[in-house]
Amino acid sequence: MDNLKIEKVGDSLGVALPEEIVQKLQVKEGDTVDISETPDGVEITNRAPNLEKAMQAYQKINEKYKNALRELSK
């Protein structure tokens, strides 16, 4: 694993990911990644590409059919 230099990005700190890591994560500029604490340190994972779209669709359906979904859940 490469050593990554921490750099100032605006008012925050960041690192530049090597191309090998970018390819493994299958991410591009503007994508969102999840960072989780693990017993061994931290883990960076690619957020499911369609998760945001799926959540938006769910919210629309949930609002529109709230009563029907409540009845079906009984």
PyMOL Python script that loads the backbone (N, CA, C, O; Angstrom):
from pymol import cmd

cmd.read_pdbstr("""\
ATOM      1  N   MET A   1       0.857  -1.179   0.000  1.00  0.00           N
ATOM      2  CA  MET A   1       0.000   0.000   0.000  1.00  0.00           C
ATOM      3  C   MET A   1       0.894   1.229   0.000  1.00  0.00           C
ATOM      4  O   MET A   1       1.922   1.268   0.675  1.00  0.00           O
ATOM      5  N   ASP A   2       0.492   2.213  -0.754  1.00  0.00           N
ATOM      6  CA  ASP A   2       1.230   3.474  -0.815  1.00  0.00           C
ATOM      7  C   ASP A   2       0.982   4.309   0.427  1.00  0.00           C
ATOM      8  O   ASP A   2      -0.057   4.189   1.077  1.00  0.00           O
ATOM      9  N   ASN A   3       1.938   5.146   0.745  1.00  0.00           N
ATOM     10  CA  ASN A   3       1.728   6.165   1.769  1.00  0.00           C
ATOM     11  C   ASN A   3       1.092   7.361   1.084  1.00  0.00           C
ATOM     12  O   ASN A   3       1.563   7.799   0.035  1.00  0.00           O
ATOM     13  N   LEU A   4       0.027   7.891   1.666  1.00  0.00           N
ATOM     14  CA  LEU A   4      -0.677   9.021   1.072  1.00  0.00           C
ATOM     15  C   LEU A   4      -0.423  10.268   1.892  1.00  0.00           C
ATOM     16  O   LEU A   4      -0.464  10.229   3.122  1.00  0.00           O
ATOM     17  N   LYS A   5      -0.164  11.365   1.220  1.00  0.00           N
ATOM     18  CA  LYS A   5       0.098  12.634   1.881  1.00  0.00           C
ATOM     19  C   LYS A   5      -1.230  13.350   2.138  1.00  0.00           C
ATOM     20  O   LYS A   5      -2.075  13.459   1.250  1.00  0.00           O
ATOM     21  N   ILE A   6      -1.393  13.828   3.353  1.00  0.00           N
ATOM     22  CA  ILE A   6      -2.590  14.591   3.702  1.00  0.00           C
ATOM     23  C   ILE A   6      -2.367  16.035   3.276  1.00  0.00           C
ATOM     24  O   ILE A   6      -1.338  16.637   3.584  1.00  0.00           O
ATOM     25  N   GLU A   7      -3.355  16.586   2.557  1.00  0.00           N
ATOM     26  CA  GLU A   7      -3.244  17.942   2.026  1.00  0.00           C
ATOM     27  C   GLU A   7      -4.455  18.767   2.442  1.00  0.00           C
ATOM     28  O   GLU A   7      -5.534  18.228   2.688  1.00  0.00           O
ATOM     29  N   LYS A   8      -4.265  20.061   2.517  1.00  0.00           N
ATOM     30  CA  LYS A   8      -5.363  20.972   2.842  1.00  0.00           C
ATOM     31  C   LYS A   8      -6.238  21.130   1.599  1.00  0.00           C
ATOM     32  O   LYS A   8      -5.742  21.398   0.505  1.00  0.00           O
ATOM     33  N   VAL A   9      -7.545  20.959   1.786  1.00  0.00           N
ATOM     34  CA  VAL A   9      -8.521  21.127   0.706  1.00  0.00           C
ATOM     35  C   VAL A   9      -9.589  22.059   1.248  1.00  0.00           C
ATOM     36  O   VAL A   9     -10.470  21.629   1.993  1.00  0.00           O
ATOM     37  N   GLY A  10      -9.518  23.329   0.883  1.00  0.00           N
ATOM     38  CA  GLY A  10     -10.442  24.306   1.457  1.00  0.00           C
ATOM     39  C   GLY A  10     -10.199  24.416   2.945  1.00  0.00           C
ATOM     40  O   GLY A  10      -9.071  24.662   3.372  1.00  0.00           O
ATOM     41  N   ASP A  11     -11.248  24.236   3.751  1.00  0.00           N
ATOM     42  CA  ASP A  11     -11.119  24.269   5.201  1.00  0.00           C
ATOM     43  C   ASP A  11     -10.951  22.868   5.791  1.00  0.00           C
ATOM     44  O   ASP A  11     -10.967  22.701   7.010  1.00  0.00           O
ATOM     45  N   SER A  12     -10.790  21.868   4.932  1.00  0.00           N
ATOM     46  CA  SER A  12     -10.690  20.476   5.379  1.00  0.00           C
ATOM     47  C   SER A  12      -9.339  19.893   5.002  1.00  0.00           C
ATOM     48  O   SER A  12      -8.476  20.579   4.454  1.00  0.00           O
ATOM     49  N   LEU A  13      -9.176  18.624   5.304  1.00  0.00           N
ATOM     50  CA  LEU A  13      -7.986  17.882   4.892  1.00  0.00           C
ATOM     51  C   LEU A  13      -8.423  16.751   3.972  1.00  0.00           C
ATOM     52  O   LEU A  13      -9.535  16.240   4.099  1.00  0.00           O
ATOM     53  N   GLY A  14      -7.558  16.361   3.053  1.00  0.00           N
ATOM     54  CA  GLY A  14      -7.903  15.280   2.137  1.00  0.00           C
ATOM     55  C   GLY A  14      -6.671  14.557   1.655  1.00  0.00           C
ATOM     56  O   GLY A  14      -5.545  14.971   1.931  1.00  0.00           O
ATOM     57  N   VAL A  15      -6.885  13.482   0.938  1.00  0.00           N
ATOM     58  CA  VAL A  15      -5.807  12.716   0.316  1.00  0.00           C
ATOM     59  C   VAL A  15      -6.163  12.483  -1.144  1.00  0.00           C
ATOM     60  O   VAL A  15      -7.338  12.399  -1.501  1.00  0.00           O
ATOM     61  N   ALA A  16      -5.148  12.380  -1.978  1.00  0.00           N
ATOM     62  CA  ALA A  16      -5.353  12.025  -3.383  1.00  0.00           C
ATOM     63  C   ALA A  16      -5.216  10.518  -3.491  1.00  0.00           C
ATOM     64  O   ALA A  16      -4.203   9.953  -3.079  1.00  0.00           O
ATOM     65  N   LEU A  17      -6.224   9.866  -4.041  1.00  0.00           N
ATOM     66  CA  LEU A  17      -6.196   8.404  -4.171  1.00  0.00           C
ATOM     67  C   LEU A  17      -5.406   8.003  -5.407  1.00  0.00           C
ATOM     68  O   LEU A  17      -5.610   8.567  -6.482  1.00  0.00           O
ATOM     69  N   PRO A  18      -4.509   7.037  -5.266  1.00  0.00           N
ATOM     70  CA  PRO A  18      -3.779   6.533  -6.431  1.00  0.00           C
ATOM     71  C   PRO A  18      -4.749   5.880  -7.422  1.00  0.00           C
ATOM     72  O   PRO A  18      -5.803   5.381  -7.028  1.00  0.00           O
ATOM     73  N   GLU A  19      -4.396   5.886  -8.679  1.00  0.00           N
ATOM     74  CA  GLU A  19      -5.255   5.335  -9.734  1.00  0.00           C
ATOM     75  C   GLU A  19      -5.651   3.891  -9.443  1.00  0.00           C
ATOM     76  O   GLU A  19      -6.782   3.497  -9.727  1.00  0.00           O
ATOM     77  N   GLU A  20      -4.742   3.097  -8.882  1.00  0.00           N
ATOM     78  CA  GLU A  20      -5.041   1.705  -8.559  1.00  0.00           C
ATOM     79  C   GLU A  20      -6.221   1.598  -7.586  1.00  0.00           C
ATOM     80  O   GLU A  20      -7.082   0.734  -7.749  1.00  0.00           O
ATOM     81  N   ILE A  21      -6.260   2.469  -6.584  1.00  0.00           N
ATOM     82  CA  ILE A  21      -7.346   2.470  -5.603  1.00  0.00           C
ATOM     83  C   ILE A  21      -8.632   2.968  -6.245  1.00  0.00           C
ATOM     84  O   ILE A  21      -9.708   2.430  -5.985  1.00  0.00           O
ATOM     85  N   VAL A  22      -8.526   3.988  -7.077  1.00  0.00           N
ATOM     86  CA  VAL A  22      -9.698   4.525  -7.784  1.00  0.00           C
ATOM     87  C   VAL A  22     -10.340   3.418  -8.622  1.00  0.00           C
ATOM     88  O   VAL A  22     -11.563   3.283  -8.651  1.00  0.00           O
ATOM     89  N   GLN A  23      -9.516   2.637  -9.293  1.00  0.00           N
ATOM     90  CA  GLN A  23     -10.043   1.546 -10.124  1.00  0.00           C
ATOM     91  C   GLN A  23     -10.679   0.455  -9.269  1.00  0.00           C
ATOM     92  O   GLN A  23     -11.732  -0.075  -9.625  1.00  0.00           O
ATOM     93  N   LYS A  24     -10.052   0.116  -8.148  1.00  0.00           N
ATOM     94  CA  LYS A  24     -10.617  -0.916  -7.274  1.00  0.00           C
ATOM     95  C   LYS A  24     -11.950  -0.476  -6.691  1.00  0.00           C
ATOM     96  O   LYS A  24     -12.876  -1.280  -6.576  1.00  0.00           O
ATOM     97  N   LEU A  25     -12.052   0.798  -6.322  1.00  0.00           N
ATOM     98  CA  LEU A  25     -13.309   1.316  -5.770  1.00  0.00           C
ATOM     99  C   LEU A  25     -14.347   1.575  -6.854  1.00  0.00           C
ATOM    100  O   LEU A  25     -15.535   1.705  -6.560  1.00  0.00           O
ATOM    101  N   GLN A  26     -13.903   1.652  -8.105  1.00  0.00           N
ATOM    102  CA  GLN A  26     -14.767   1.980  -9.240  1.00  0.00           C
ATOM    103  C   GLN A  26     -15.499   3.296  -8.988  1.00  0.00           C
ATOM    104  O   GLN A  26     -16.727   3.365  -9.049  1.00  0.00           O
ATOM    105  N   VAL A  27     -14.710   4.344  -8.699  1.00  0.00           N
ATOM    106  CA  VAL A  27     -15.265   5.671  -8.441  1.00  0.00           C
ATOM    107  C   VAL A  27     -14.706   6.672  -9.440  1.00  0.00           C
ATOM    108  O   VAL A  27     -13.689   6.439 -10.093  1.00  0.00           O
ATOM    109  N   LYS A  28     -15.403   7.783  -9.532  1.00  0.00           N
ATOM    110  CA  LYS A  28     -14.934   8.886 -10.367  1.00  0.00           C
ATOM    111  C   LYS A  28     -15.203  10.186  -9.610  1.00  0.00           C
ATOM    112  O   LYS A  28     -15.866  10.182  -8.573  1.00  0.00           O
ATOM    113  N   GLU A  29     -14.695  11.272 -10.123  1.00  0.00           N
ATOM    114  CA  GLU A  29     -14.873  12.566  -9.474  1.00  0.00           C
ATOM    115  C   GLU A  29     -16.358  12.848  -9.254  1.00  0.00           C
ATOM    116  O   GLU A  29     -17.172  12.678 -10.163  1.00  0.00           O
ATOM    117  N   GLY A  30     -16.701  13.276  -8.049  1.00  0.00           N
ATOM    118  CA  GLY A  30     -18.082  13.589  -7.721  1.00  0.00           C
ATOM    119  C   GLY A  30     -18.842  12.446  -7.072  1.00  0.00           C
ATOM    120  O   GLY A  30     -19.918  12.662  -6.514  1.00  0.00           O
ATOM    121  N   ASP A  31     -18.297  11.220  -7.134  1.00  0.00           N
ATOM    122  CA  ASP A  31     -18.951  10.077  -6.482  1.00  0.00           C
ATOM    123  C   ASP A  31     -18.857  10.215  -4.968  1.00  0.00           C
ATOM    124  O   ASP A  31     -18.049  10.988  -4.454  1.00  0.00           O
ATOM    125  N   THR A  32     -19.675   9.471  -4.274  1.00  0.00           N
ATOM    126  CA  THR A  32     -19.672   9.447  -2.815  1.00  0.00           C
ATOM    127  C   THR A  32     -19.151   8.097  -2.348  1.00  0.00           C
ATOM    128  O   THR A  32     -19.540   7.056  -2.878  1.00  0.00           O
ATOM    129  N   VAL A  33     -18.273   8.117  -1.360  1.00  0.00           N
ATOM    130  CA  VAL A  33     -17.787   6.874  -0.754  1.00  0.00           C
ATOM    131  C   VAL A  33     -18.196   6.862   0.705  1.00  0.00           C
ATOM    132  O   VAL A  33     -18.446   7.911   1.300  1.00  0.00           O
ATOM    133  N   ASP A  34     -18.261   5.676   1.275  1.00  0.00           N
ATOM    134  CA  ASP A  34     -18.553   5.517   2.694  1.00  0.00           C
ATOM    135  C   ASP A  34     -17.254   5.216   3.427  1.00  0.00           C
ATOM    136  O   ASP A  34     -16.434   4.433   2.948  1.00  0.00           O
ATOM    137  N   ILE A  35     -17.068   5.828   4.574  1.00  0.00           N
ATOM    138  CA  ILE A  35     -15.907   5.582   5.416  1.00  0.00           C
ATOM    139  C   ILE A  35     -16.412   5.040   6.737  1.00  0.00           C
ATOM    140  O   ILE A  35     -17.234   5.672   7.400  1.00  0.00           O
ATOM    141  N   SER A  36     -15.918   3.858   7.125  1.00  0.00           N
ATOM    142  CA  SER A  36     -16.360   3.190   8.345  1.00  0.00           C
ATOM    143  C   SER A  36     -15.155   2.887   9.221  1.00  0.00           C
ATOM    144  O   SER A  36     -14.073   2.566   8.729  1.00  0.00           O
ATOM    145  N   GLU A  37     -15.362   2.995  10.527  1.00  0.00           N
ATOM    146  CA  GLU A  37     -14.324   2.558  11.462  1.00  0.00           C
ATOM    147  C   GLU A  37     -14.400   1.053  11.590  1.00  0.00           C
ATOM    148  O   GLU A  37     -15.489   0.484  11.662  1.00  0.00           O
ATOM    149  N   THR A  38     -13.246   0.407  11.619  1.00  0.00           N
ATOM    150  CA  THR A  38     -13.158  -1.035  11.824  1.00  0.00           C
ATOM    151  C   THR A  38     -12.179  -1.280  12.966  1.00  0.00           C
ATOM    152  O   THR A  38     -11.462  -0.363  13.367  1.00  0.00           O
ATOM    153  N   PRO A  39     -12.137  -2.489  13.493  1.00  0.00           N
ATOM    154  CA  PRO A  39     -11.159  -2.780  14.549  1.00  0.00           C
ATOM    155  C   PRO A  39      -9.714  -2.544  14.093  1.00  0.00           C
ATOM    156  O   PRO A  39      -8.833  -2.289  14.913  1.00  0.00           O
ATOM    157  N   ASP A  40      -9.478  -2.632  12.765  1.00  0.00           N
ATOM    158  CA  ASP A  40      -8.129  -2.461  12.234  1.00  0.00           C
ATOM    159  C   ASP A  40      -7.830  -1.043  11.766  1.00  0.00           C
ATOM    160  O   ASP A  40      -6.706  -0.775  11.341  1.00  0.00           O
ATOM    161  N   GLY A  41      -8.782  -0.134  11.825  1.00  0.00           N
ATOM    162  CA  GLY A  41      -8.570   1.236  11.354  1.00  0.00           C
ATOM    163  C   GLY A  41      -9.818   1.764  10.696  1.00  0.00           C
ATOM    164  O   GLY A  41     -10.880   1.806  11.316  1.00  0.00           O
ATOM    165  N   VAL A  42      -9.703   2.173   9.434  1.00  0.00           N
ATOM    166  CA  VAL A  42     -10.858   2.669   8.683  1.00  0.00           C
ATOM    167  C   VAL A  42     -10.964   1.924   7.359  1.00  0.00           C
ATOM    168  O   VAL A  42      -9.982   1.381   6.853  1.00  0.00           O
ATOM    169  N   GLU A  43     -12.169   1.909   6.814  1.00  0.00           N
ATOM    170  CA  GLU A  43     -12.430   1.233   5.548  1.00  0.00           C
ATOM    171  C   GLU A  43     -13.163   2.208   4.640  1.00  0.00           C
ATOM    172  O   GLU A  43     -14.116   2.864   5.060  1.00  0.00           O
ATOM    173  N   ILE A  44     -12.713   2.299   3.398  1.00  0.00           N
ATOM    174  CA  ILE A  44     -13.376   3.139   2.394  1.00  0.00           C
ATOM    175  C   ILE A  44     -14.045   2.207   1.400  1.00  0.00           C
ATOM    176  O   ILE A  44     -13.391   1.341   0.818  1.00  0.00           O
ATOM    177  N   THR A  45     -15.343   2.380   1.203  1.00  0.00           N
ATOM    178  CA  THR A  45     -16.075   1.549   0.251  1.00  0.00           C
ATOM    179  C   THR A  45     -16.868   2.433  -0.699  1.00  0.00           C
ATOM    180  O   THR A  45     -17.245   3.555  -0.360  1.00  0.00           O
ATOM    181  N   ASN A  46     -17.109   1.916  -1.877  1.00  0.00           N
ATOM    182  CA  ASN A  46     -17.906   2.606  -2.883  1.00  0.00           C
ATOM    183  C   ASN A  46     -19.365   2.495  -2.491  1.00  0.00           C
ATOM    184  O   ASN A  46     -19.888   1.397  -2.298  1.00  0.00           O
ATOM    185  N   ARG A  47     -20.010   3.631  -2.377  1.00  0.00           N
ATOM    186  CA  ARG A  47     -21.447   3.619  -2.114  1.00  0.00           C
ATOM    187  C   ARG A  47     -22.125   3.001  -3.329  1.00  0.00           C
ATOM    188  O   ARG A  47     -21.731   3.264  -4.465  1.00  0.00           O
ATOM    189  N   ALA A  48     -23.131   2.191  -3.096  1.00  0.00           N
ATOM    190  CA  ALA A  48     -23.852   1.567  -4.208  1.00  0.00           C
ATOM    191  C   ALA A  48     -24.287   2.664  -5.182  1.00  0.00           C
ATOM    192  O   ALA A  48     -24.970   3.606  -4.781  1.00  0.00           O
ATOM    193  N   PRO A  49     -23.899   2.553  -6.462  1.00  0.00           N
ATOM    194  CA  PRO A  49     -24.160   3.626  -7.421  1.00  0.00           C
ATOM    195  C   PRO A  49     -25.619   4.040  -7.530  1.00  0.00           C
ATOM    196  O   PRO A  49     -25.913   5.213  -7.759  1.00  0.00           O
ATOM    197  N   ASN A  50     -26.532   3.094  -7.370  1.00  0.00           N
ATOM    198  CA  ASN A  50     -27.937   3.431  -7.542  1.00  0.00           C
ATOM    199  C   ASN A  50     -28.667   3.633  -6.220  1.00  0.00           C
ATOM    200  O   ASN A  50     -29.885   3.813  -6.210  1.00  0.00           O
ATOM    201  N   LEU A  51     -27.943   3.606  -5.112  1.00  0.00           N
ATOM    202  CA  LEU A  51     -28.577   3.736  -3.809  1.00  0.00           C
ATOM    203  C   LEU A  51     -29.327   5.057  -3.676  1.00  0.00           C
ATOM    204  O   LEU A  51     -30.462   5.077  -3.201  1.00  0.00           O
ATOM    205  N   GLU A  52     -28.712   6.146  -4.086  1.00  0.00           N
ATOM    206  CA  GLU A  52     -29.352   7.453  -3.956  1.00  0.00           C
ATOM    207  C   GLU A  52     -30.642   7.509  -4.786  1.00  0.00           C
ATOM    208  O   GLU A  52     -31.666   8.004  -4.314  1.00  0.00           O
ATOM    209  N   LYS A  53     -30.587   7.004  -6.014  1.00  0.00           N
ATOM    210  CA  LYS A  53     -31.776   6.996  -6.867  1.00  0.00           C
ATOM    211  C   LYS A  53     -32.862   6.109  -6.266  1.00  0.00           C
ATOM    212  O   LYS A  53     -34.041   6.462  -6.283  1.00  0.00           O
ATOM    213  N   ALA A  54     -32.457   4.961  -5.737  1.00  0.00           N
ATOM    214  CA  ALA A  54     -33.424   4.038  -5.139  1.00  0.00           C
ATOM    215  C   ALA A  54     -34.082   4.674  -3.920  1.00  0.00           C
ATOM    216  O   ALA A  54     -35.288   4.525  -3.723  1.00  0.00           O
ATOM    217  N   MET A  55     -33.314   5.375  -3.109  1.00  0.00           N
ATOM    218  CA  MET A  55     -33.874   6.025  -1.921  1.00  0.00           C
ATOM    219  C   MET A  55     -34.854   7.132  -2.311  1.00  0.00           C
ATOM    220  O   MET A  55     -35.890   7.294  -1.668  1.00  0.00           O
ATOM    221  N   GLN A  56     -34.536   7.887  -3.350  1.00  0.00           N
ATOM    222  CA  GLN A  56     -35.445   8.930  -3.817  1.00  0.00           C
ATOM    223  C   GLN A  56     -36.746   8.313  -4.328  1.00  0.00           C
ATOM    224  O   GLN A  56     -37.831   8.821  -4.046  1.00  0.00           O
ATOM    225  N   ALA A  57     -36.635   7.227  -5.075  1.00  0.00           N
ATOM    226  CA  ALA A  57     -37.833   6.548  -5.576  1.00  0.00           C
ATOM    227  C   ALA A  57     -38.665   6.018  -4.423  1.00  0.00           C
ATOM    228  O   ALA A  57     -39.889   6.145  -4.429  1.00  0.00           O
ATOM    229  N   TYR A  58     -38.010   5.424  -3.432  1.00  0.00           N
ATOM    230  CA  TYR A  58     -38.724   4.914  -2.261  1.00  0.00           C
ATOM    231  C   TYR A  58     -39.472   6.036  -1.553  1.00  0.00           C
ATOM    232  O   TYR A  58     -40.635   5.871  -1.183  1.00  0.00           O
ATOM    233  N   GLN A  59     -38.814   7.172  -1.365  1.00  0.00           N
ATOM    234  CA  GLN A  59     -39.452   8.287  -0.663  1.00  0.00           C
ATOM    235  C   GLN A  59     -40.695   8.773  -1.396  1.00  0.00           C
ATOM    236  O   GLN A  59     -41.701   9.099  -0.764  1.00  0.00           O
ATOM    237  N   LYS A  60     -40.633   8.824  -2.725  1.00  0.00           N
ATOM    238  CA  LYS A  60     -41.805   9.231  -3.509  1.00  0.00           C
ATOM    239  C   LYS A  60     -42.947   8.233  -3.336  1.00  0.00           C
ATOM    240  O   LYS A  60     -44.088   8.621  -3.086  1.00  0.00           O
ATOM    241  N   ILE A  61     -42.631   6.950  -3.470  1.00  0.00           N
ATOM    242  CA  ILE A  61     -43.650   5.897  -3.341  1.00  0.00           C
ATOM    243  C   ILE A  61     -44.207   5.877  -1.931  1.00  0.00           C
ATOM    244  O   ILE A  61     -45.418   5.771  -1.737  1.00  0.00           O
ATOM    245  N   ASN A  62     -43.327   5.977  -0.946  1.00  0.00           N
ATOM    246  CA  ASN A  62     -43.754   5.939   0.444  1.00  0.00           C
ATOM    247  C   ASN A  62     -44.725   7.077   0.752  1.00  0.00           C
ATOM    248  O   ASN A  62     -45.720   6.876   1.449  1.00  0.00           O
ATOM    249  N   GLU A  63     -44.442   8.251   0.243  1.00  0.00           N
ATOM    250  CA  GLU A  63     -45.330   9.398   0.501  1.00  0.00           C
ATOM    251  C   GLU A  63     -46.668   9.218  -0.221  1.00  0.00           C
ATOM    252  O   GLU A  63     -47.730   9.466   0.349  1.00  0.00           O
ATOM    253  N   LYS A  64     -46.601   8.786  -1.476  1.00  0.00           N
ATOM    254  CA  LYS A  64     -47.810   8.665  -2.287  1.00  0.00           C
ATOM    255  C   LYS A  64     -48.724   7.543  -1.791  1.00  0.00           C
ATOM    256  O   LYS A  64     -49.946   7.696  -1.787  1.00  0.00           O
ATOM    257  N   TYR A  65     -48.137   6.416  -1.371  1.00  0.00           N
ATOM    258  CA  TYR A  65     -48.924   5.253  -0.987  1.00  0.00           C
ATOM    259  C   TYR A  65     -48.778   4.916   0.498  1.00  0.00           C
ATOM    260  O   TYR A  65     -48.832   3.746   0.878  1.00  0.00           O
ATOM    261  N   LYS A  66     -48.593   5.935   1.334  1.00  0.00           N
ATOM    262  CA  LYS A  66     -48.359   5.735   2.759  1.00  0.00           C
ATOM    263  C   LYS A  66     -49.439   4.877   3.402  1.00  0.00           C
ATOM    264  O   LYS A  66     -49.132   3.930   4.126  1.00  0.00           O
ATOM    265  N   ASN A  67     -50.695   5.201   3.142  1.00  0.00           N
ATOM    266  CA  ASN A  67     -51.810   4.459   3.767  1.00  0.00           C
ATOM    267  C   ASN A  67     -51.859   3.019   3.267  1.00  0.00           C
ATOM    268  O   ASN A  67     -52.057   2.094   4.055  1.00  0.00           O
ATOM    269  N   ALA A  68     -51.682   2.829   1.975  1.00  0.00           N
ATOM    270  CA  ALA A  68     -51.719   1.471   1.411  1.00  0.00           C
ATOM    271  C   ALA A  68     -50.569   0.621   1.973  1.00  0.00           C
ATOM    272  O   ALA A  68     -50.763  -0.546   2.314  1.00  0.00           O
ATOM    273  N   LEU A  69     -49.400   1.202   2.064  1.00  0.00           N
ATOM    274  CA  LEU A  69     -48.263   0.465   2.612  1.00  0.00           C
ATOM    275  C   LEU A  69     -48.477   0.129   4.086  1.00  0.00           C
ATOM    276  O   LEU A  69     -48.083  -0.942   4.547  1.00  0.00           O
ATOM    277  N   ARG A  70     -49.093   1.033   4.812  1.00  0.00           N
ATOM    278  CA  ARG A  70     -49.380   0.765   6.219  1.00  0.00           C
ATOM    279  C   ARG A  70     -50.341  -0.412   6.334  1.00  0.00           C
ATOM    280  O   ARG A  70     -50.144  -1.292   7.172  1.00  0.00           O
ATOM    281  N   GLU A  71     -51.383  -0.436   5.495  1.00  0.00           N
ATOM    282  CA  GLU A  71     -52.341  -1.535   5.520  1.00  0.00           C
ATOM    283  C   GLU A  71     -51.683  -2.860   5.126  1.00  0.00           C
ATOM    284  O   GLU A  71     -51.960  -3.897   5.729  1.00  0.00           O
ATOM    285  N   LEU A  72     -50.824  -2.823   4.128  1.00  0.00           N
ATOM    286  CA  LEU A  72     -50.152  -4.046   3.688  1.00  0.00           C
ATOM    287  C   LEU A  72     -49.197  -4.595   4.732  1.00  0.00           C
ATOM    288  O   LEU A  72     -48.939  -5.798   4.772  1.00  0.00           O
ATOM    289  N   SER A  73     -48.676  -3.728   5.568  1.00  0.00           N
ATOM    290  CA  SER A  73     -47.703  -4.183   6.574  1.00  0.00           C
ATOM    291  C   SER A  73     -48.362  -4.884   7.763  1.00  0.00           C
ATOM    292  O   SER A  73     -47.668  -5.456   8.604  1.00  0.00           O
ATOM    293  N   LYS A  74     -49.697  -4.845   7.840  1.00  0.00           N
ATOM    294  CA  LYS A  74     -50.393  -5.475   8.965  1.00  0.00           C
ATOM    295  C   LYS A  74     -50.431  -6.972   8.833  1.00  0.00           C
ATOM    296  O   LYS A  74     -50.981  -7.654   9.697  1.00  0.00           O
TER     297      LYS A  74
END
""", "prot")
cmd.dss("prot")
cmd.show_as("cartoon", "prot")
cmd.util.cbc("prot")
cmd.orient("prot")
